Amino acid sequence: MTSVAFIGLGRMGGHMCANVVAAGFQVAAYDVAADTIARAAQRGARPAESMADCLAGAEVLVTSLPGPPEVLDVLCGDGGAIASLPPGALVIDTSTSSLQVSRLAQEQARAAGVQLIDAPVAGQTIGAHAGTLAVYVGGEPAAFERALPILNAIGDPRRIRHVGPAGCGLAVKLLLNLLWFVQSVAVAEALTVGVRAGVALEDLHAALVDSPAGSVFLERDVVPLLTDGDYDEGFVMRLVTKDLGLAVDLARDVGVPVELSSLVEQIHRRARAAFGDGAGELSAMRLYEELAGLQLRFAPPDRPSADPPHRS
Protein backbone atom coordinates (compact mmCIF):
# COMPACT_ATOMS: atom_id res chain seq x y z
CA MET A 1 0.00 0.00 0.00
CA THR A 2 1.36 3.41 -1.01
CA SER A 3 2.22 5.60 1.98
CA VAL A 4 1.00 9.19 1.49
CA ALA A 5 1.77 12.32 3.50
CA PHE A 6 -0.88 15.03 3.18
CA ILE A 7 0.02 18.56 4.32
CA GLY A 8 -2.60 21.33 4.27
CA LEU A 9 -6.07 20.39 5.52
CA GLY A 10 -8.07 23.56 4.95
CA ARG A 11 -11.28 24.10 2.95
CA MET A 12 -10.00 22.08 -0.02
CA GLY A 13 -7.25 19.96 1.47
CA GLY A 14 -9.37 18.41 4.22
CA HIS A 15 -11.82 16.99 1.70
CA MET A 16 -9.09 15.88 -0.68
CA CYS A 17 -7.24 14.11 2.13
CA ALA A 18 -10.43 12.26 3.10
CA ASN A 19 -10.91 11.10 -0.49
CA VAL A 20 -7.31 9.81 -0.68
CA VAL A 21 -7.97 7.84 2.53
CA ALA A 22 -11.24 6.51 1.09
CA ALA A 23 -9.39 5.34 -2.03
CA GLY A 24 -7.37 2.95 0.13
CA PHE A 25 -4.09 4.78 0.61
CA GLN A 26 -2.25 4.86 3.93
CA VAL A 27 -2.33 8.57 4.79
CA ALA A 28 -0.61 10.66 7.44
CA ALA A 29 -2.08 14.17 7.75
CA TYR A 30 -0.64 17.44 9.07
CA ASP A 31 -1.63 21.11 9.24
CA VAL A 32 -0.68 24.04 11.44
CA ALA A 33 -4.31 24.07 12.69
CA ALA A 34 -4.80 21.24 15.18
CA ASP A 35 -8.56 21.06 14.67
CA THR A 36 -8.10 20.17 10.99
CA ILE A 37 -5.78 17.32 11.95
CA ALA A 38 -8.42 16.01 14.32
CA ARG A 39 -11.02 16.06 11.54
CA ALA A 40 -8.65 14.22 9.22
CA ALA A 41 -8.12 11.58 11.91
CA GLN A 42 -11.89 11.11 12.20
CA ARG A 43 -11.90 10.36 8.48
CA GLY A 44 -9.21 7.70 8.77
CA ALA A 45 -5.89 9.49 8.38
CA ARG A 46 -3.07 9.10 10.88
CA PRO A 47 -2.76 12.40 12.78
CA ALA A 48 0.82 13.64 12.57
CA GLU A 49 2.37 15.64 15.40
CA SER A 50 4.68 17.59 13.09
CA MET A 51 5.63 17.92 9.46
CA ALA A 52 8.58 15.62 10.03
CA ASP A 53 6.28 13.03 11.62
CA CYS A 54 3.91 13.33 8.66
CA LEU A 55 6.71 12.78 6.15
CA ALA A 56 8.23 9.79 7.95
CA GLY A 57 8.08 6.80 5.63
CA ALA A 58 6.11 8.63 2.94
CA GLU A 59 6.48 7.63 -0.70
CA VAL A 60 4.20 10.43 -1.93
CA LEU A 61 3.53 13.90 -0.53
CA VAL A 62 0.37 15.85 -1.41
CA THR A 63 0.24 19.52 -0.46
CA SER A 64 -2.76 21.87 -0.45
CA LEU A 65 -1.53 25.24 0.79
CA PRO A 66 -2.85 28.83 0.74
CA GLY A 67 -0.25 30.41 -1.53
CA PRO A 68 3.38 30.84 -2.60
CA PRO A 69 4.86 31.72 0.84
CA GLU A 70 3.42 28.57 2.41
CA VAL A 71 4.46 26.39 -0.53
CA LEU A 72 8.00 27.77 -0.36
CA ASP A 73 8.20 27.22 3.38
CA VAL A 74 6.79 23.68 3.37
CA LEU A 75 8.71 22.40 0.35
CA CYS A 76 11.95 24.38 0.47
CA GLY A 77 12.35 25.90 3.95
CA ASP A 78 14.56 24.72 6.79
CA GLY A 79 13.62 21.10 7.36
CA GLY A 80 11.42 21.34 4.28
CA ALA A 81 9.68 18.40 2.68
CA ILE A 82 11.86 18.04 -0.39
CA ALA A 83 15.03 17.70 1.69
CA SER A 84 13.26 15.32 4.09
CA LEU A 85 11.82 12.91 1.54
CA PRO A 86 13.87 9.96 0.27
CA PRO A 87 15.17 9.94 -3.31
CA GLY A 88 12.50 8.61 -5.64
CA ALA A 89 9.62 10.14 -3.69
CA LEU A 90 6.86 12.02 -5.50
CA VAL A 91 5.47 15.45 -4.55
CA ILE A 92 2.02 16.48 -5.83
CA ASP A 93 1.48 20.16 -5.11
CA THR A 94 -2.19 21.04 -5.58
CA SER A 95 -1.74 24.63 -4.33
CA THR A 96 -2.32 27.69 -6.51
CA SER A 97 1.15 29.17 -6.37
CA SER A 98 3.60 31.15 -8.50
CA LEU A 99 5.97 30.11 -11.26
CA GLN A 100 8.89 31.56 -9.30
CA VAL A 101 8.24 29.30 -6.31
CA SER A 102 7.55 26.36 -8.63
CA ARG A 103 10.92 26.81 -10.36
CA LEU A 104 12.80 26.96 -7.06
CA ALA A 105 11.02 23.85 -5.80
CA GLN A 106 11.75 22.02 -9.06
CA GLU A 107 15.45 22.85 -8.74
CA GLN A 108 15.56 21.46 -5.22
CA ALA A 109 13.55 18.41 -6.23
CA ARG A 110 15.90 17.56 -9.10
CA ALA A 111 18.93 17.94 -6.84
CA ALA A 112 17.32 15.63 -4.26
CA GLY A 113 16.18 13.02 -6.79
CA VAL A 114 12.52 13.74 -5.99
CA GLN A 115 9.76 13.97 -8.59
CA LEU A 116 7.56 17.08 -8.35
CA ILE A 117 4.43 18.00 -10.28
CA ASP A 118 2.29 21.10 -9.99
CA ALA A 119 -1.34 19.97 -9.94
CA PRO A 120 -3.61 22.88 -8.97
CA VAL A 121 -7.31 22.08 -8.77
CA ALA A 122 -10.59 23.76 -9.69
CA GLY A 123 -14.11 23.00 -8.57
CA GLN A 124 -14.38 24.66 -5.15
CA THR A 125 -15.21 22.90 -1.89
CA ILE A 126 -18.22 21.10 -3.35
CA GLY A 127 -15.95 19.42 -5.90
CA ALA A 128 -13.29 18.71 -3.28
CA HIS A 129 -15.90 16.99 -1.10
CA ALA A 130 -17.33 14.97 -3.99
CA GLY A 131 -13.95 14.05 -5.47
CA THR A 132 -14.86 15.64 -8.80
CA LEU A 133 -12.25 18.38 -9.05
CA ALA A 134 -10.58 19.38 -12.28
CA VAL A 135 -6.80 18.97 -12.01
CA TYR A 136 -4.24 20.67 -14.27
CA VAL A 137 -0.85 18.98 -14.13
CA GLY A 138 2.54 20.30 -15.12
CA GLY A 139 5.57 18.03 -14.94
CA GLU A 140 7.24 15.00 -16.45
CA PRO A 141 4.83 12.52 -18.10
CA ALA A 142 6.21 9.66 -15.99
CA ALA A 143 5.52 11.59 -12.78
CA PHE A 144 2.00 12.35 -14.01
CA GLU A 145 1.32 8.67 -14.67
CA ARG A 146 2.66 7.77 -11.25
CA ALA A 147 0.41 10.37 -9.62
CA LEU A 148 -2.78 9.32 -11.44
CA PRO A 149 -4.10 6.88 -8.80
CA ILE A 150 -4.06 9.67 -6.21
CA LEU A 151 -5.31 12.32 -8.65
CA ASN A 152 -8.21 10.02 -9.56
CA ALA A 153 -9.16 9.95 -5.88
CA ILE A 154 -9.52 13.73 -5.71
CA GLY A 155 -10.67 14.58 -9.21
CA ASP A 156 -12.94 13.58 -12.06
CA PRO A 157 -10.80 11.37 -14.34
CA ARG A 158 -12.31 13.11 -17.38
CA ARG A 159 -11.04 16.45 -16.09
CA ILE A 160 -7.52 15.48 -15.02
CA ARG A 161 -5.22 16.90 -17.68
CA HIS A 162 -1.49 16.78 -18.22
CA VAL A 163 -0.97 20.21 -19.78
CA GLY A 164 2.79 20.32 -20.25
CA PRO A 165 6.12 20.64 -18.44
CA ALA A 166 6.57 21.89 -14.89
CA GLY A 167 4.74 25.15 -14.28
CA CYS A 168 2.13 24.63 -16.99
CA GLY A 169 -0.47 23.36 -14.53
CA LEU A 170 -0.07 26.54 -12.49
CA ALA A 171 -0.31 28.69 -15.62
CA VAL A 172 -3.55 27.03 -16.73
CA LYS A 173 -5.13 27.39 -13.27
CA LEU A 174 -4.19 31.07 -12.97
CA LEU A 175 -5.51 31.85 -16.46
CA LEU A 176 -8.72 29.93 -15.79
CA ASN A 177 -9.33 32.04 -12.69
CA LEU A 178 -8.35 35.22 -14.50
CA LEU A 179 -10.82 34.61 -17.33
CA TRP A 180 -13.62 33.78 -14.87
CA PHE A 181 -13.12 37.00 -12.92
CA VAL A 182 -12.87 39.05 -16.12
CA GLN A 183 -16.28 37.62 -17.01
CA SER A 184 -17.68 38.48 -13.59
CA VAL A 185 -16.83 42.16 -14.13
CA ALA A 186 -18.08 42.18 -17.73
CA VAL A 187 -21.37 40.55 -16.74
CA ALA A 188 -21.81 42.96 -13.83
CA GLU A 189 -21.40 45.91 -16.18
CA ALA A 190 -23.75 44.49 -18.83
CA LEU A 191 -26.50 43.58 -16.37
CA THR A 192 -26.44 46.84 -14.40
CA VAL A 193 -26.41 48.96 -17.57
CA GLY A 194 -29.24 46.91 -19.08
CA VAL A 195 -31.43 47.08 -15.99
CA ARG A 196 -30.83 50.81 -15.63
CA ALA A 197 -31.83 51.15 -19.30
CA GLY A 198 -35.18 49.60 -18.49
CA VAL A 199 -34.73 45.97 -19.55
CA ALA A 200 -36.19 43.44 -17.10
CA LEU A 201 -33.36 41.41 -15.58
CA GLU A 202 -35.08 38.12 -16.51
CA ASP A 203 -35.37 39.17 -20.15
CA LEU A 204 -31.84 40.54 -20.30
CA HIS A 205 -30.30 37.47 -18.74
CA ALA A 206 -32.25 35.09 -21.01
CA ALA A 207 -31.27 37.04 -24.12
CA LEU A 208 -27.58 37.10 -23.20
CA VAL A 209 -27.49 33.40 -22.33
CA ASP A 210 -29.09 32.48 -25.66
CA SER A 211 -26.74 34.63 -27.74
CA PRO A 212 -23.23 34.57 -29.21
CA ALA A 213 -22.10 36.21 -25.94
CA GLY A 214 -23.45 33.34 -23.82
CA SER A 215 -21.13 31.58 -21.39
CA VAL A 216 -21.11 29.08 -18.53
CA PHE A 217 -20.66 32.02 -16.21
CA LEU A 218 -23.84 33.68 -17.49
CA GLU A 219 -25.85 30.50 -17.73
CA ARG A 220 -24.86 28.90 -14.44
CA ASP A 221 -22.35 30.61 -12.17
CA VAL A 222 -24.08 33.96 -11.73
CA VAL A 223 -27.58 32.49 -11.24
CA PRO A 224 -27.33 31.96 -7.43
CA LEU A 225 -26.58 35.67 -7.06
CA LEU A 226 -29.47 36.69 -9.32
CA THR A 227 -31.84 34.30 -7.57
CA ASP A 228 -30.82 34.45 -3.91
CA GLY A 229 -28.23 37.20 -3.52
CA ASP A 230 -25.48 34.59 -3.00
CA TYR A 231 -22.06 36.17 -3.59
CA ASP A 232 -20.45 32.74 -3.03
CA GLU A 233 -18.34 32.71 0.10
CA GLY A 234 -16.98 29.28 -0.87
CA PHE A 235 -14.07 31.24 -2.35
CA VAL A 236 -13.28 34.47 -0.54
CA MET A 237 -11.87 37.78 -1.71
CA ARG A 238 -8.57 37.28 0.07
CA LEU A 239 -7.93 34.31 -2.21
CA VAL A 240 -9.47 35.98 -5.27
CA THR A 241 -7.04 38.87 -5.12
CA LYS A 242 -4.15 36.52 -4.40
CA ASP A 243 -4.88 34.51 -7.55
CA LEU A 244 -5.48 37.57 -9.72
CA GLY A 245 -2.20 39.07 -8.52
CA LEU A 246 -0.41 35.84 -9.43
CA ALA A 247 -2.02 35.85 -12.89
CA VAL A 248 -0.84 39.40 -13.56
CA ASP A 249 2.62 38.44 -12.25
CA LEU A 250 2.63 35.52 -14.69
CA ALA A 251 1.91 37.87 -17.58
CA ARG A 252 4.70 40.16 -16.44
CA ASP A 253 7.05 37.18 -16.11
CA VAL A 254 6.46 36.12 -19.73
CA GLY A 255 6.51 39.68 -21.07
CA VAL A 256 2.88 40.10 -22.13
CA PRO A 257 1.09 43.40 -21.42
CA VAL A 258 -2.33 42.73 -19.85
CA GLU A 259 -4.08 46.06 -19.34
CA LEU A 260 -7.56 44.53 -19.01
CA SER A 261 -6.40 41.89 -16.54
CA SER A 262 -4.63 44.51 -14.43
CA LEU A 263 -7.80 46.61 -14.29
CA VAL A 264 -9.91 43.59 -13.34
CA GLU A 265 -7.45 42.79 -10.56
CA GLN A 266 -7.79 46.33 -9.20
CA ILE A 267 -11.60 46.18 -9.33
CA HIS A 268 -11.50 43.03 -7.21
CA ARG A 269 -9.04 44.62 -4.79
CA ARG A 270 -11.49 47.50 -4.45
CA ALA A 271 -14.27 45.02 -3.69
CA ARG A 272 -12.07 43.33 -1.08
CA ALA A 273 -11.37 46.69 0.56
CA ALA A 274 -15.08 47.53 0.55
CA PHE A 275 -16.51 44.23 1.77
CA GLY A 276 -13.67 42.45 3.56
CA ASP A 277 -11.28 39.54 3.15
CA GLY A 278 -14.03 36.98 3.76
CA ALA A 279 -16.55 38.41 1.30
CA GLY A 280 -17.72 36.09 -1.49
CA GLU A 281 -15.94 35.82 -4.81
CA LEU A 282 -18.72 37.68 -6.68
CA SER A 283 -18.34 40.76 -4.53
CA ALA A 284 -17.11 42.81 -7.49
CA MET A 285 -20.64 42.50 -8.84
CA ARG A 286 -21.88 44.02 -5.57
CA LEU A 287 -19.74 47.07 -6.30
CA TYR A 288 -21.63 47.61 -9.55
CA GLU A 289 -24.97 47.08 -7.83
CA GLU A 290 -24.14 49.80 -5.32
CA LEU A 291 -22.84 52.17 -7.99
CA ALA A 292 -26.04 51.66 -10.02
CA GLY A 293 -28.28 51.87 -6.95
CA LEU A 294 -29.96 48.51 -7.55
CA GLN A 295 -29.78 44.82 -6.77
CA LEU A 296 -29.52 42.30 -9.58
CA ARG A 297 -32.29 39.92 -8.50
CA PHE A 298 -34.90 37.99 -10.41
CA ALA A 299 -38.47 38.82 -9.40
CA PRO A 300 -39.93 36.41 -6.80
CA PRO A 301 -42.18 33.70 -8.29
CA ASP A 302 -45.36 35.26 -6.85
CA ARG A 303 -44.68 38.55 -8.58
CA PRO A 304 -45.56 39.06 -12.29
CA SER A 305 -42.36 38.73 -14.28
CA ALA A 306 -40.96 37.82 -17.65
CA ASP A 307 -40.43 34.22 -18.68
CA PRO A 308 -37.61 32.47 -16.78
CA PRO A 309 -34.16 32.58 -18.38
CA HIS A 310 -33.41 29.99 -21.01
CA ARG A 311 -30.80 27.49 -19.82
CA SER A 312 -29.71 25.29 -22.68
C-alpha positions in Angstrom: 0.0 0.0 0.0 1.4 3.4 -1.0 2.2 5.6 2.0 1.0 9.2 1.5 1.8 12.3 3.5 -0.9 15.0 3.2 0.0 18.6 4.3 -2.6 21.3 4.3 -6.1 20.4 5.5 -8.1 23.6 4.9 -11.3 24.1 2.9 -10.0 22.1 0.0 -7.2 20.0 1.5 -9.4 18.4 4.2 -11.8 17.0 1.7 -9.1 15.9 -0.7 -7.2 14.1 2.1 -10.4 12.3 3.1 -10.9 11.1 -0.5 -7.3 9.8 -0.7 -8.0 7.8 2.5 -11.2 6.5 1.1 -9.4 5.3 -2.0 -7.4 2.9 0.1 -4.1 4.8 0.6 -2.3 4.9 3.9 -2.3 8.6 4.8 -0.6 10.7 7.4 -2.1 14.2 7.8 -0.6 17.4 9.1 -1.6 21.1 9.2 -0.7 24.0 11.4 -4.3 24.1 12.7 -4.8 21.2 15.2 -8.6 21.1 14.7 -8.1 20.2 11.0 -5.8 17.3 11.9 -8.4 16.0 14.3 -11.0 16.1 11.5 -8.6 14.2 9.2 -8.1 11.6 11.9 -11.9 11.1 12.2 -11.9 10.4 8.5 -9.2 7.7 8.8 -5.9 9.5 8.4 -3.1 9.1 10.9 -2.8 12.4 12.8 0.8 13.6 12.6 2.4 15.6 15.4 4.7 17.6 13.1 5.6 17.9 9.5 8.6 15.6 10.0 6.3 13.0 11.6 3.9 13.3 8.7 6.7 12.8 6.2 8.2 9.8 8.0 8.1 6.8 5.6 6.1 8.6 2.9 6.5 7.6 -0.7 4.2 10.4 -1.9 3.5 13.9 -0.5 0.4 15.8 -1.4 0.2 19.5 -0.5 -2.8 21.9 -0.5 -1.5 25.2 0.8 -2.8 28.8 0.7 -0.2 30.4 -1.5 3.4 30.8 -2.6 4.9 31.7 0.8 3.4 28.6 2.4 4.5 26.4 -0.5 8.0 27.8 -0.4 8.2 27.2 3.4 6.8 23.7 3.4 8.7 22.4 0.3 11.9 24.4 0.5 12.3 25.9 3.9 14.6 24.7 6.8 13.6 21.1 7.4 11.4 21.3 4.3 9.7 18.4 2.7 11.9 18.0 -0.4 15.0 17.7 1.7 13.3 15.3 4.1 11.8 12.9 1.5 13.9 10.0 0.3 15.2 9.9 -3.3 12.5 8.6 -5.6 9.6 10.1 -3.7 6.9 12.0 -5.5 5.5 15.4 -4.6 2.0 16.5 -5.8 1.5 20.2 -5.1 -2.2 21.0 -5.6 -1.7 24.6 -4.3 -2.3 27.7 -6.5 1.1 29.2 -6.4 3.6 31.2 -8.5 6.0 30.1 -11.3 8.9 31.6 -9.3 8.2 29.3 -6.3 7.6 26.4 -8.6 10.9 26.8 -10.4 12.8 27.0 -7.1 11.0 23.8 -5.8 11.8 22.0 -9.1 15.5 22.8 -8.7 15.6 21.5 -5.2 13.6 18.4 -6.2 15.9 17.6 -9.1 18.9 17.9 -6.8 17.3 15.6 -4.3 16.2 13.0 -6.8 12.5 13.7 -6.0 9.8 14.0 -8.6 7.6 17.1 -8.3 4.4 18.0 -10.3 2.3 21.1 -10.0 -1.3 20.0 -9.9 -3.6 22.9 -9.0 -7.3 22.1 -8.8 -10.6 23.8 -9.7 -14.1 23.0 -8.6 -14.4 24.7 -5.1 -15.2 22.9 -1.9 -18.2 21.1 -3.3 -15.9 19.4 -5.9 -13.3 18.7 -3.3 -15.9 17.0 -1.1 -17.3 15.0 -4.0 -13.9 14.0 -5.5 -14.9 15.6 -8.8 -12.2 18.4 -9.0 -10.6 19.4 -12.3 -6.8 19.0 -12.0 -4.2 20.7 -14.3 -0.8 19.0 -14.1 2.5 20.3 -15.1 5.6 18.0 -14.9 7.2 15.0 -16.5 4.8 12.5 -18.1 6.2 9.7 -16.0 5.5 11.6 -12.8 2.0 12.4 -14.0 1.3 8.7 -14.7 2.7 7.8 -11.3 0.4 10.4 -9.6 -2.8 9.3 -11.4 -4.1 6.9 -8.8 -4.1 9.7 -6.2 -5.3 12.3 -8.6 -8.2 10.0 -9.6 -9.2 9.9 -5.9 -9.5 13.7 -5.7 -10.7 14.6 -9.2 -12.9 13.6 -12.1 -10.8 11.4 -14.3 -12.3 13.1 -17.4 -11.0 16.5 -16.1 -7.5 15.5 -15.0 -5.2 16.9 -17.7 -1.5 16.8 -18.2 -1.0 20.2 -19.8 2.8 20.3 -20.2 6.1 20.6 -18.4 6.6 21.9 -14.9 4.7 25.1 -14.3 2.1 24.6 -17.0 -0.5 23.4 -14.5 -0.1 26.5 -12.5 -0.3 28.7 -15.6 -3.6 27.0 -16.7 -5.1 27.4 -13.3 -4.2 31.1 -13.0 -5.5 31.8 -16.5 -8.7 29.9 -15.8 -9.3 32.0 -12.7 -8.3 35.2 -14.5 -10.8 34.6 -17.3 -13.6 33.8 -14.9 -13.1 37.0 -12.9 -12.9 39.0 -16.1 -16.3 37.6 -17.0 -17.7 38.5 -13.6 -16.8 42.2 -14.1 -18.1 42.2 -17.7 -21.4 40.5 -16.7 -21.8 43.0 -13.8 -21.4 45.9 -16.2 -23.7 44.5 -18.8 -26.5 43.6 -16.4 -26.4 46.8 -14.4 -26.4 49.0 -17.6 -29.2 46.9 -19.1 -31.4 47.1 -16.0 -30.8 50.8 -15.6 -31.8 51.2 -19.3 -35.2 49.6 -18.5 -34.7 46.0 -19.5 -36.2 43.4 -17.1 -33.4 41.4 -15.6 -35.1 38.1 -16.5 -35.4 39.2 -20.2 -31.8 40.5 -20.3 -30.3 37.5 -18.7 -32.3 35.1 -21.0 -31.3 37.0 -24.1 -27.6 37.1 -23.2 -27.5 33.4 -22.3 -29.1 32.5 -25.7 -26.7 34.6 -27.7 -23.2 34.6 -29.2 -22.1 36.2 -25.9 -23.4 33.3 -23.8 -21.1 31.6 -21.4 -21.1 29.1 -18.5 -20.7 32.0 -16.2 -23.8 33.7 -17.5 -25.9 30.5 -17.7 -24.9 28.9 -14.4 -22.3 30.6 -12.2 -24.1 34.0 -11.7 -27.6 32.5 -11.2 -27.3 32.0 -7.4 -26.6 35.7 -7.1 -29.5 36.7 -9.3 -31.8 34.3 -7.6 -30.8 34.5 -3.9 -28.2 37.2 -3.5 -25.5 34.6 -3.0 -22.1 36.2 -3.6 -20.5 32.7 -3.0 -18.3 32.7 0.1 -17.0 29.3 -0.9 -14.1 31.2 -2.4 -13.3 34.5 -0.5 -11.9 37.8 -1.7 -8.6 37.3 0.1 -7.9 34.3 -2.2 -9.5 36.0 -5.3 -7.0 38.9 -5.1 -4.1 36.5 -4.4 -4.9 34.5 -7.5 -5.5 37.6 -9.7 -2.2 39.1 -8.5 -0.4 35.8 -9.4 -2.0 35.9 -12.9 -0.8 39.4 -13.6 2.6 38.4 -12.2 2.6 35.5 -14.7 1.9 37.9 -17.6 4.7 40.2 -16.4 7.0 37.2 -16.1 6.5 36.1 -19.7 6.5 39.7 -21.1 2.9 40.1 -22.1 1.1 43.4 -21.4 -2.3 42.7 -19.8 -4.1 46.1 -19.3 -7.6 44.5 -19.0 -6.4 41.9 -16.5 -4.6 44.5 -14.4 -7.8 46.6 -14.3 -9.9 43.6 -13.3 -7.4 42.8 -10.6 -7.8 46.3 -9.2 -11.6 46.2 -9.3 -11.5 43.0 -7.2 -9.0 44.6 -4.8 -11.5 47.5 -4.5 -14.3 45.0 -3.7 -12.1 43.3 -1.1 -11.4 46.7 0.6 -15.1 47.5 0.6 -16.5 44.2 1.8 -13.7 42.4 3.6 -11.3 39.5 3.2 -14.0 37.0 3.8 -16.5 38.4 1.3 -17.7 36.1 -1.5 -15.9 35.8 -4.8 -18.7 37.7 -6.7 -18.3 40.8 -4.5 -17.1 42.8 -7.5 -20.6 42.5 -8.8 -21.9 44.0 -5.6 -19.7 47.1 -6.3 -21.6 47.6 -9.6 -25.0 47.1 -7.8 -24.1 49.8 -5.3 -22.8 52.2 -8.0 -26.0 51.7 -10.0 -28.3 51.9 -7.0 -30.0 48.5 -7.5 -29.8 44.8 -6.8 -29.5 42.3 -9.6 -32.3 39.9 -8.5 -34.9 38.0 -10.4 -38.5 38.8 -9.4 -39.9 36.4 -6.8 -42.2 33.7 -8.3 -45.4 35.3 -6.9 -44.7 38.5 -8.6 -45.6 39.1 -12.3 -42.4 38.7 -14.3 -41.0 37.8 -17.7 -40.4 34.2 -18.7 -37.6 32.5 -16.8 -34.2 32.6 -18.4 -33.4 30.0 -21.0 -30.8 27.5 -19.8 -29.7 25.3 -22.7 
